[in-house]
Amino acid sequence: MTTPPVTTAPAGPLDGVRVIDLSSVVMGPFACQILGDMGADVIKVESPAGDSTRRTIPQRNPGMGVLGLNVNRNKRSVVLDLKTPQGHTDLIALLRTADVMITNMRPGALARLGLDPASVAEINPRLVHCTAQGFRSDSAMADRAAYDEIVQSASGLTDLMRRATGTPTYVPTIMADKVCAMTIAYSVLGALVHQRATGQGQHVEVPMTDTLLAFTMVEHLAGDTYSPPLGSAGYTRALARNHAAVRTADGWACLLPYNERDIAVFFTAAGRPDLAADERFLSPAQRALHWDELYAAIAEVAPTRTTAEWEVLCTEHSVPMSRVLDVTTAVDDPYVQEGHLLDVHTHPTEGEYRVIASPVRFSATPTALRRHAPTLGQDTDEVLAELR
């Protein structure tokens, strides 16, 4: 059985690009999903046990875990036992036909399989081979195990949570995996441009800790940007204890008057001219010292109106505001529905399920759901036959 196409959409921008997905969990598979959404022929190489996403729950059928239904879409699944000579031979044959290989195996494991960067370059000099693991391959920590919480901690994100909340908690989403997945995707695209121009492949390394540190430090390097420092690291607005959504008369909202004009308009409209004229909030330099007081003042006035009333007031005065989306009812949200962001589709074995839409819109080469997530090894015979 092979994975049937499910759409007649125009070819995506990566039509004609073949990607070998030699990764597991979320980071690598999500990166390859992004490339598959853009039209690449993504071949997911799995062990006989399958990727761990297949074991996530809930699931209707064994081996088709809920997480994998989206991160493994737009792919074909091939089972190869890389510990056997035949499995290794078949993988090498696949790599010779490919434009890209993406893996999150650690350097030691890749070397044992003969898939270190130098060996891969000999197999296929045109191949863009991307490795992504917790720490740089030339560091003493290269072969350490690294999951999302490890990388959040090693990159400073957990410390920022401590400074903001008093507790060194983890961001409640797999931030490191997904930021690194997007970094893999854009890095591979850059290397593909070079490949198309020169005919040469290259090794691309995306260390997770380095990537999340670079992501976090965009604003949080702050005073340490200068040498010697002009203040400490940490973006004070984001670290203010009261920097949070606020309780309205009937729920929650993000009320975010951002600059002098917003603040004056917001508090005047809210019936608090004293706060509209408060010198602590009237210049960037003063606000930098008093973010906590500003957010406390917003929280103080928020319960005087319903969320809908704040939405009308803020929209009328062009002050940034949003309702707080409840993820348990996100599928019913008008914005989500209008954008077809979580539409129901029918999987050939799993029945109806919600597809997380690609957020990117191309005018000429749209992304699309071209193949549902395959069952384990569903396309092995088809793909191997293409190599004969």
N, C-alpha and C positions, 0 to 999 in steps of 0.2 A: 504494500500500500504506500502511495506517495502523497505528499501534501498538495491538495488541489488549490490553484489560485482562487481567490474569493472576490476579486474585483476586476473591472475592466478599465480602471483609472489609467490616465496617461502614464508613460514611463517616468519614474522619479529621476532626480538629478544624478543619482549614482547608478543608474541602469548600466549594466555591463561591467560593473566592479564586483569581483568575487572576494568575499571575506571568510576566513576560517576563524570561527569562534571557538577557541580552545580555552575557555574560561568557565568559571562556576560562581555560584552565589549571586550577587547582584551587580557589582561594579562592571565587570567585563560583559556579562550578558546584557545589561542595560545599554552600554556603549554600542554593542552590536545591534541591539534592537533599534537604536537611533539610526544607524546606517542602513538597516533593513527597511525601516520606514521610508527612507529616502530612495529606495529602489535597489539597493545592493543585493546580490545573491549571497545570503549569509548561510554558511554550512556550519551547524553546531556539532562539534565532535565531542561525544560523550563516552564515558567509560560504561561498561556493562551495567553498573549500578545506577548510572544517570546522574545528572546535575542535582545538587542538594535542593534547588528550588522545587524540584518535583516532589519533595517530601514535606513541603510546607502545608499547613492546614488553614482553613478547611479545604476539602477536595471531594469531588463526586466519585472519582475513580482513582485507584492507586497509580502513583507516578505522574499525576497531573495536578500538582499543588497550585493553589490560588496565585501565588507569586509568579510562577512560571508562565501562567496564561498570558500575561502581558509582556514580560521581559524576554520571552522566547518566541514571540510572534514574528512573522516575516522571516522565518528561518526554516531550514531543512535539518532534520536530526539524523546524524550518522553515528552508530556505535562502533568504536574501535578500542580494542584492548591494547594500549600502547606498551604494555609489558611483554607482549608477544612479538615475534619477528614479523608476522603478517600484518598485525595492527600498525606497527611502526612503518613498515613498507608502504602501506596504504596512506598513512598520513603524509609521508614524504611525497608521494605521488600527488596528493591533493595540494600540498604547498607549491608544487611546481606549476599548478594551474591557477594559482591565486594571485591577487593583488595585495591582499592584506592578511596578516595573522594577528590576532589579539589574544593574549593569555595573561592570567594572573598567577601562574605558577611561580614559585620562588626560584631565584637563580640556581640554587643547588639542584632542585628537581629538574629544571630545564637542562642543565649540564649533563645529568645522568641519562636523559633521554636523547642527548645529542641535538638539543634544540637551543643551545646557547647562541648568542647573536652571530658569532663568527661562523658557526656551522650552518645556521639558517641562511646567511648571506651566500654561502657556497651552494646550497640547495637551489636557491632562486635569487639571483642578484637583483631582480626587479621588485622583490617582495618588500613591502612596508611591514616590518614585524614589530609590534608594539607589546612591550612587557609592562605590567603594572602590579606592583607589590607594595607592602607597607613602607619599606624604607629603601633608600638608594642602594643599588647593587654594588657600589664601590665603598659602602660604609660597613662598619663593624656590625651593624644591625641588619644586614642584608637578608639573612635567612630567618629572621624572627617572624613568628606568626603575628598577623595583624588583622583584627576585625575593626569594625567601625568605631567602637568605644575606645579601642587602643589608639586609633589615629586621632580621634577627638581629643584624647588626653595628651598625646605626644605633640600635637600641633598647637596647643594652647587654648583650644576652644572650651575645654572643661574648666580651665581656670577663669575664663571670661564668665562662664555661668556662675562660678563661685563669687566673682566680684559683683555680678549683677543681682544675684539672689541670696548670697550667703552660703550656698551649698554647691559643691562641685559636681553638679548633675550633668547628664548627657542631654544634648538636644534630642527631643523625642521623634526624630526621624533619622534614617541612616544617611546623615549628611555627607560623611566622608565618601561612602560608596558612590553616591549620586553625583556629587561635585566632580569626583575623579572620573566617573563615567563620561560626563560631558567634556571633561578635559581630554580624555582619550579620543573622543569623537572628533573634536576640532583639531587635535594634533595629527591624527591620522589623515584628516582631510588636507591639512597643510602638506604632509609628506606625499600625498597622492598628487597634488599639484606639481611638486618637484619631480615625482616619478614620471608624470605625463610629459613634462618638459625635457627630461634628460634620459629617460629610460632606466634610471637607477633607483633602487630601493634604498632603505636605510633602517637602522634600529631606532625606535622611539621608546624612551622610558618615561613612565609616569609614576613616580614614587608617591604614594598616597599622603604620607606625612608632609612632604615638601609641598604638595599641591594644596592641601587644606591650610597649611601655614600661610602660603602665598594668598589664598582666598581670604583668610581671616585678617591678615595684616593690612589689607587695602585701607581700612579706616583705623584699625587698632594699633598700627605702628605709631601713629600720632606723634607725640613729642620726641620719641626716639628716632624719628625720621632724620633728625639733624644730629650731627656729631661735632661737638658734644651736644647732648640732648637739650631741647627747649621745653622740657616737661616730660612727664612719664608716658609710657605706652598706655593705650586704652582710650577709646572714643567715648567721651563722657556722656554724650546724649544717650547712646545705646546702653551704657552701664548704669544709668540713673535707676534707683530702686523703684520709682513710681512710673517708669517707662513701660506701660502696659495698657491693654484695652481697659475700658472703664465700664462700670455698671450704669446703665440708663434706668429710666423709670420702669422698663419692662424687659430688659435683657442686657446685651453687651454690644459695645461699638468701639471702633478705633476712631477717636477724635484727634486730629493731628494738625492743629494750626502750626505752621512750620516757620514762617518768617514774621517780620514785624507787621506787615500788612495783614496777614492771616490772623495773628494774635489780636490785633486791635479790632478787626471786624468780628471775630468770633466772640470775644468777651462783651463787646458792645451789643451784639445781637442777642447774647445770652442774658442781658440785663445786668452785667457787671462792669460798668465803666471804670471802676477803680482798678480792676485787673487789666483792662485794656490800656490803661495809662501807667501801669506798674513799671518803674525804671529797670527792674530786674530782668524784664523780658524784651526790652526795646532795642537791643543791639546784639549782634553775634557774640561780642566779647562778654557782655553781661549774662546772656543766656548760657554760655559755656560754663559759667559759675553757678547757675541756678536752674538747670534742667529739672532737677528733682522737684523744686518748688512749682515750676510751671506745670509739670504733669500732675502734681497734687491739686493744683487749682482747677485743672480740667476735670479731674475726678470729682472734685467738690461740686461743680455745676452740672455734671452729667446726669445725675438722677432727677433733675428738674424737668426733663422732657423724655418722651419715649424715643426709641431708636428711630422710628419713622419720622418723628418730628425733627430730630437732629439731622436726618438725611435731607429733609426738605430745606431746613435752614442752611446747612452747609453747602448744599448744591446751589441754592440761590445766591450765596455769597462766595462761591468758588473756594471754599475751605476744604482741604483734604479730609475725607471721612469714608468709612466703610462699615457696613454691618460685619459682625464676626460670623463667618461661615461655620456652621456646625457640621463636622465631617460626617456625622451619622445621618444627616439629611442632605448632604451635598448633591445627591442625585436628583433631588426635587428643586434645587435652586434655579430660578429663572435664567440667570446668566449662564450657568452650566448647561442647562437644557438648550438654550438658544444657540450656543456654540457647539452643540453635539460633543461635549467634552467627555461624557461618560455614557455613551449610547450602548444599548443592548444589541449584541450580535449572537449568532448561533454557531457554536463550535460543532464540528462533525461528530465528536465523541462526548463532549462535556455539556452540550445543550446551550441554553441561553446564558450569557455572561456579559459583563460590562467591559468594554474596551476603553482604556485610557487614551484619549486621542493625542496624537502628536500636536504640540502647541505651535509648530512652525507652519506658516502658510506660504507656499511658493505659487506664484501666479501662473507659471507655465508648466512646472514639473511637480505637481502636488505630492505630498506624502499620502500614504494610504495603507489600509490593512489589506495586504496582498495575500498573506497566508496566515491561517490560525496557527497557534503554537502546536508543534507536532508531538505526537506520542514518541516515546523513547525508541530511537532507531527506525522510525517510520520510513525514512528516506534512504536508508543504507544501500539497498540494492540499486536504486535509481542513480545515486551519486557515484557509487563505485563503478557502475556500468559505463558512466560517462568517461571514466579513466581508461577503459580498455581500448 
